[in-house]
Amino acid sequence: MVYYKKMDRKALALQREIERIKKELVGLGDLRPGSLSKQYNVCGKPGCRCKASPPVKHGPYYQVSYTRRGRSGSMFVRGGQVTRVRQQLKNYSKLRKLVDRWIEAAAELSNLRLGQERG
């Protein structure tokens, strides 16, 4: 009997955790997979500052690189959008962590329920 109460408490705790995760997921906001890089360029114009010694390269230019559905892609990001894009990348990372934890909790809960059925 004590064993079942322990399992019931564990199952209840897992259910609460899953509900907490769901609430966090709803509040994430905009998402973007990938990583942000900052790049500097050298142009082809003779006598340009980027050819000086020491060179003063053009930039920074920001670019998001990502892989989605097995395909790689990238896009340039305007300087004024960098903060928002960083937040989207952070939100996506948090999404992945929350979903992984949800899967772990759900599998553990399913195992508990299966164990109770075998009883």
C-alpha positions in Angstrom: 0.0 0.0 0.0 2.8 2.4 0.9 4.4 1.6 -2.5 1.3 2.7 -4.4 1.1 6.0 -2.5 4.7 6.7 -3.4 3.9 6.0 -7.0 0.8 8.2 -6.9 2.9 11.1 -5.4 5.5 10.6 -8.1 2.9 10.5 -10.8 1.2 13.6 -9.5 4.6 15.4 -9.3 5.3 14.4 -12.9 1.9 15.6 -14.1 2.5 19.0 -12.4 5.9 19.3 -14.0 4.3 18.6 -17.5 1.7 21.2 -16.9 4.4 23.7 -15.8 6.4 23.0 -19.0 3.2 23.5 -21.1 2.7 26.9 -19.6 6.3 27.9 -20.2 6.0 26.8 -23.8 3.0 29.0 -24.4 4.8 32.1 -23.2 8.0 31.7 -25.2 7.3 34.1 -28.0 9.0 34.1 -31.4 11.3 31.3 -32.2 14.3 30.9 -34.6 16.6 27.9 -34.9 20.2 28.4 -35.7 23.2 30.5 -34.6 24.2 34.1 -35.1 27.6 35.1 -36.4 29.3 38.5 -36.8 31.4 39.0 -39.9 33.7 41.6 -41.4 34.4 41.9 -45.1 37.2 43.1 -47.4 35.9 44.7 -50.6 37.6 44.8 -54.1 38.0 48.6 -54.3 41.7 49.7 -54.6 42.7 52.2 -51.9 39.8 51.3 -49.7 40.3 51.5 -45.9 39.9 47.7 -45.8 43.2 47.4 -47.7 45.1 49.8 -45.4 47.7 48.7 -43.0 46.3 47.8 -40.5 43.1 47.1 -42.4 39.7 48.5 -41.2 37.3 45.9 -42.6 33.7 46.6 -43.5 31.1 45.5 -41.0 30.0 44.1 -38.7 27.5 42.1 -40.7 25.3 39.6 -38.9 24.1 36.3 -40.3 21.9 33.5 -38.9 22.8 30.0 -40.1 20.4 27.1 -39.5 19.5 23.6 -40.6 15.8 22.8 -40.9 14.3 19.5 -42.3 17.8 18.4 -43.4 18.5 21.6 -45.4 21.0 24.3 -44.5 20.2 27.9 -44.9 21.3 31.4 -43.8 20.1 34.9 -43.8 21.6 38.3 -43.1 20.2 40.3 -40.2 20.2 44.0 -40.1 22.0 45.6 -37.2 18.7 46.9 -35.6 17.2 43.4 -35.6 20.1 41.7 -33.9 18.7 42.0 -30.3 15.3 40.6 -31.5 17.0 37.7 -33.4 19.1 36.8 -30.4 16.0 36.6 -28.3 14.3 34.3 -30.9 17.4 32.1 -30.9 17.3 32.0 -27.1 13.6 31.1 -27.1 14.2 28.3 -29.6 16.9 26.9 -27.4 14.6 27.0 -24.4 11.9 25.3 -26.4 14.2 22.4 -27.2 15.2 22.0 -23.5 11.6 22.2 -22.4 10.4 19.6 -24.9 13.2 17.3 -24.0 12.3 17.6 -20.3 8.6 17.0 -21.2 9.5 13.8 -23.1 11.5 12.6 -20.1 8.7 13.3 -17.6 6.0 11.8 -19.9 8.1 8.6 -20.4 8.6 8.3 -16.7 4.9 8.9 -16.0 4.0 6.3 -18.7 6.3 3.8 -17.1 4.7 4.4 -13.7 1.3 3.9 -15.1 2.3 0.7 -17.0 3.8 -0.6 -13.7 0.5 0.0 -11.9 -1.4 -1.9 -14.6 0.8 -4.9 -14.1 0.3 -4.6 -10.4 
